[in-house]
Amino acid sequence: MEIHTHRFDMTDPFAQVKQRLAQARTVMKQLPPVQRRALLEAMQMQMQNAVPPPRSTDDTVVMTSVPVREWNGGHDAMPRYGTPLPVRRSRPRRAPMPLLLQWLVKAERLERRIKRQWQRQSRTLQREMRLWLRDARRHHQQHRRR
């Protein structure tokens, strides 16, 4: 199937009209002069006999104001079906950081992550040690009572 790419070009809104006009001109050039003259005369007669589209000049345009009831800020403002979709706002991209600065930022983040992980693990170890010592004391006290 042949795809005509010139039909997709919308830079010139009159491209199709110009194309048809060029096609008509080439067809007219191919006709013998006698036929061409007869066709042009017939087209001119058709244009003279054509009735112009009716124009309504007797009706005048009148602008009127329409009563609008006061809005109290109620639920009329809400959309009829569900909530409206959030509007995404495009932000301008910031300039890229130098490579060394990127590495420093990543190193800082890694350091913070490791620090947090170490604090979490040391907290759980302290808790386990407290519980283990508490259980050991209780066990020792129970055996001393006997």
Rosetta blueprint (number, residue, H / E / L):
1 M L
2 E L
3 I L
4 H L
5 T H
6 H H
7 R H
8 F H
9 D L
10 M L
11 T L
12 D L
13 P L
14 F L
15 A H
16 Q H
17 V H
18 K H
19 Q H
20 R H
21 L H
22 A H
23 Q H
24 A H
25 R H
26 T H
27 V H
28 M H
29 K H
30 Q H
31 L L
32 P L
33 P H
34 V H
35 Q H
36 R H
37 R H
38 A H
39 L H
40 L H
41 E H
42 A H
43 M H
44 Q H
45 M H
46 Q H
47 M H
48 Q H
49 N H
50 A L
51 V L
52 P L
53 P L
54 P L
55 R L
56 S L
57 T L
58 D L
59 D L
60 T L
61 V L
62 V L
63 M L
64 T L
65 S L
66 V L
67 P L
68 V L
69 R L
70 E L
71 W L
72 N L
73 G L
74 G L
75 H H
76 D H
77 A H
78 M L
79 P L
80 R L
81 Y L
82 G L
83 T L
84 P L
85 L L
86 P L
87 V L
88 R L
89 R L
90 S L
91 R L
92 P L
93 R L
94 R L
95 A L
96 P L
97 M L
98 P L
99 L H
100 L H
101 L H
102 Q H
103 W H
104 L H
105 V H
106 K H
107 A H
108 E H
109 R H
110 L H
111 E H
112 R H
113 R H
114 I H
115 K H
116 R H
117 Q H
118 W H
119 Q H
120 R H
121 Q H
122 S H
123 R H
124 T H
125 L H
126 Q H
127 R H
128 E H
129 M H
130 R H
131 L H
132 W H
133 L H
134 R H
135 D H
136 A H
137 R H
138 R H
139 H H
140 H H
141 Q H
142 Q H
143 H H
144 R H
145 R H
146 R L
